[in-house]
Amino acid sequence: MQFSLHPRLAADTTIVGNLPLCQVLLSKEALGPWLILVPRKNDLREIHHLPETEQLQLMKESCAVATVLEKDYQADKINVGALGNLVPQLHVHHIARFKNDVAWPGPIWGNTDGTQRDDALQQALTEELRTELSHIDGFSVVES
């Protein structure tokens, strides 16, 4: 069965590429950068539902993405979370936070106005992130 991305994730993000386990998405919200890792497995809701080897692979990919956000964007903090209350498909947010961002020091959820990047800025950031993520073993570009 071919992997299917939840419609809300598809509408709210741009595909950046793939890691060995996860599809990497960029949130369209004008904050961040805000990357989302989605294991390419259908009907998956929780991290503990993955086999142990894939749990470890998810952690490896999560740490690699967080490292890129921290080092390349000089983030003050990387927020990582797997909520899934509105989108049941397992997905893990990786949000570069800055002391001057609109929600600092609070959480992102409920503390932004939802403004999205325009298409040109979204595409430029997608291309920039593809270059930066290309240094992670197993990363490949996938056109959306």
Secondary structure, DSSP 8 states (H G I E B T S, - for coil): ------HHHHHHEEEEEE-SSEEEEEE-BSSS-EEEEEES-TT---GGGS-HHHHHHHHHHHHHHHHHHHHHH--SEEEEE---SS--S--EEEEEE-TTSTTTTS-STTSS---B--HHHHHHHHHHHHHHHTTSTT-EE---
